[in-house]
Amino acid sequence: MHPWLIRNKMRLFRSIIQLCVFLIVFGVLFDLAFAAIIVPFIQPTGAPYTTVAGAYDILLTSLAFGIFPLLAIGIILLTAVFLGRTPCAWACPFGFVEDLLSYIRPKKHVKPITRQNDNSLRQIRLYILIATILISTIIGIRRLQRSSTGIVGAFGPFANNSFAPIDPAATLFSFLPHFFANILFFLPPSYEKLYQLGGWPVLLWIRVAVLVIIVLVSVYVPRAWCRYFCPLGGILGYCGKYGLLTLKRNPIRCPKGECDDCMKVCPMGVRLLDTGAGEELEKVRDDNCILCLECVNACKHDALSLSFI
């Protein structure tokens, strides 16, 4: 087998799984029906060809209508306890897009992010989580009180999902397909709509700007959105640190200080050699670990393994 295939066999296998999930998620293109299944990864419900609904979108929409999102919370927590952030690595469509961007990443002149900056940037997803849930809850309370006109009007079409304006997946898979379909198929003078771009609401420009920024940053920082901004990934990571499915490192086999191949291939920048202490030394407890298993494939000493419990 070619050395490149040996080094990247886990990555290629994961890409195949991601592609299959991607085709199923957007299966309406292939005459699959919408299944009303709630999935534990970011997937906009407004995407024109989706067959499933993202748990975080359902959670926020339920709150915005004054409904307690028991089902969405249950799916998120059960996934976190049993699988951790595994869906981020193996199923999330936007994560798949970020992984594809890694193939055009420049190999040189890219400085690694320091531990201090990495820890600071991880807090952003917590702020996004708190802000979006708080906004949706307030809107839901106002609707129950029959006094939501003002706040719903302020958020306009995003009143039902306060996460949508900054969700690059919603822009890429929902807004842009609707926009280009409108231009190419529904307006006879195709370019007439382009002259109206200046009249777009500010929030639409913010959506496009966020997507462009995330794509550009992801070229240089692997899975930048997943690392620092995704609120659902944050929930799965925080809970999954103490979940049943974990990555274990054998300290006897691991020549710590002499080899760091596992950290070099990690798309999430997890410092596997620095995780754990005392009795937890063998367990990789990091909320950014998505269990992609690239480190297991890269370890020449068979010191890393996947374990349930």
N, C-alpha and C positions, 0 to 999 in steps of 0.2 A: 504494500500500500504506500502511496506517495506520502512523504513526510508532512506536507500541508494538510492532507486529509486526516492524518493521525492527530495532528494538533487541533484541528477544527471539527472533528467528527461529531462531538456533542453539540456544537453550535449549529452545524448543518442539520442534524437530527431535529433540534429544537425549531429551526426555521421551517422545516417541513410540517411539523405539528402546528406551528403558528399559521402557516399558509392554509392548512386544512380548516382550522378554526375560523380564520378570516373569511374563507369562502362560505362557510356555514352561517356565520354571523350576518353576512350580506347576501344570504341565499335567495332573497326575492329576485335577484338578477337571474337566478337559475330555476325560477318557478317554485321555490320553496315557500311555504306559508309562514306568516307571523305566528310564533308559538306562544307568545305571552310568557316566556320564561325569563325570570330575573337572574342575571348573571353577576358574579362577584368581580367585575372589572368595569372600567369606564367605557360605556357604550351609550351614545346619545339616543334617546327614544325618538327623536325627530329625524334620524337618518332615513332617507327615502327607501333604502333597500334592506333595512335591518329586519332580522327575524326574532330578535331578543330585545330585552330592555336592561339597561345598566342599573345596578342596585343603588348607586348613589343618586342617579337621576330620580328614581322612584322614591327614595327617601326624602329628597328635597321637595318634590312635587306633592307628596302626601302631606308634609308639614305645611306647605304653602296653602293647602286647602283645609287645614285644621284637622287632618286625620293622622293618628299616631301610626308611624310606619313600622308596625310590628314585623311584617314579613321581610321587608328590606333589611331591617336591623338583624333579624334572625339569620338571614342568609349571610350577611357580612360577618357576624360573630362566629357562626359555625365554620365558615371558610377559614377565618383567622385561626381558630382553635385547631382544626384538623389539617389544614394545608398551608397556613401562613400566607406568604405573598406568592405562592406558586402560580396563581392565575396571571400575575403580572408578567412572568417570564414565558409562560407557555400558551396563554390564550388572549391577552389584551391586544386588540388590533392596533392601537396607537403605539404600544410597546413594540409591536412588530415593525411599524414604520420607523421607529427610532433605531431598531437593530439594523434595518436596511441602510440607514444613514451612516452607520459605523463603517460600511464598506468604502465610503468615500472620505473617511477621516484621514487627515494628514498624519503620518507616522512620526514626523519630526516637528520640533519647535512647539510642542504642546506641553506645557508645564502641568504636573499633577496638582490637584487641589490639596492644600494643606489640611491637616486634621481640624484645626481651629475653624477655618473657613467652611469646611464640610459640615461640622456640627452646627455652625451658625445658619447656614443655608437650609438645613433640614427643618428649621423652625418655621420656614415660610409656609409649608404645607399645613402646619398646625394653625397658623393664622387664617389661612384660606378655609380650613375646616370649620373653625369657630365662626368666622364671618358669614359663610354661606348658610350654615345651620341657623344662626341667630336671625339673619334676614328672613329666611323662609318661615321660621317660627313666628316672628312678628307679623308677617303677612297673613299667616294662618289664623293667628289670634284676632287680627283686625277683621278678617272675613267672618269669623264666628260671631264677632260683635256687630256685624253689618256696617262697618265703618272703614272699609278697605279702599274706597275710591281714590283717595289721595296717594297712598303708598303704591297701590297697583298702577296708577297712572304714571307715577315717577319711574317705575321700573319697566313699564310698557310690556312688550312681548316676553320679557325675561322675569316677570313677576312670579311665574310658576316654577322657574328654575334659576335661582340666583347664581348658579355656578356656570351657566352657559356662556356668559360674556367672556370668561377667561379660560374656558375649556377648549384647548386646541383640537381635541377629538371632535367636539361638536361643530367647530368651524370647518374642519377638514372633511368630515363624513356627512354633515347635515347641511350647513349653510352653503358651502361652495358648490356641492352637487345641485342644490335647488337653484342657485344663482346662475350657473352656467347652463343648466337645462332651460331656464327661462330665456336666456339670451339666444341660445342656439336653436331652440325648437318652437318657442311660443311667440316670438316676435319676428314677423317677416323681415323688417329691416334689422338685421342682427346686431348692428353696432349702435343702434339708437339708444339702447339701455346704458351703454358705456358713458354717454354724455351726462347721465344723471348721477354718476358716482359722487360728484361734489355735493349732492343733496343727501347723501347717506347720513343717518344719525351717528352721533359720536360713538355709541356703543358698538356699532358695526365695524367702524374703523379700528376700535380697540381690539375686537375679536381677530381681525386680520393681522393687526400688529403683533398680538400675542402669539399667534400661530407662526408668523415669520421669525420672530425672535427665538421661540422654542426650537424651531427647525435649525436655525443657524447655530444656536448654542449646542444643540445635540450633535452636530457634526464634530465639535471639539470635545464636548463632555458627554461620554456615553450615557444614554438614558437620563438626560438632565431633568426632563419633566418628571419621570418616575422617582428620581432621587430626592428632589427638593420641592416639588409643587403639587403633586397628586394627593388630594386629601384622602381618597379611598385607599391608596397605597399606604398612606400614613396610618390609617386605622388598622389595616391588615398587618402592618409591620409592628405597631405597638403591641397588639394582642398576640401576634404570631411569635414574638420573641419567647413566649412561654407556652407555645403550642405543642402539639404532639409530634408533628413532623419537623425534624431538625437535622442540621448538618453537624457531624461530629469530627473532631480532629484528634488523632492519636498522638499525644505528645512524645511517646517513645519513638515512633517512626518518623516524626516530623523534625528535621534538622533546623529548628528555628534559629534564625540569624545567618544561616548559610544559603537558604533557598527561599525565594518569594514568588515562585512561578504562579502560585494560586492567586496572589493579589494582582499580578500583572494582567491576568485574563479576566478578572471580575468586572463585568459591565457596570456594576453599581458602586465600585470603589470600596467594597467592604474590606476592612483590615483584619483578615482572618487570623493572622498571627497574634493580634493584640486583643482578641475577644475572649471573654471568660476569665475567671479568677477563682482560685480555691477549688471547691467541689465542681464548679461549672467550667473548669478549664477545658474540658473536651467538647463542650457544646458551643457552637457558634451562635451567640445571642446578639444579633444585630438587626435593627428594624429595617435595614435596607437590603437584607439578604432575600433574594427572590427565588432561591433554590433552583437556579438555572443549571447547576451541576457542571459548569465549565471548569471550576476549580478542581473538582473531582477528576475530571478528564486530564487536567494539566499536571496534577501531582504525580511525580515520578516515584514517590516513596509509598504510595497507597496509604497515606496518612489521613485522608478525608473520605468520609462515607455518609450516605443518607440513612437516617434512622427514624423509626416511628416510635415515639415515646422517649 
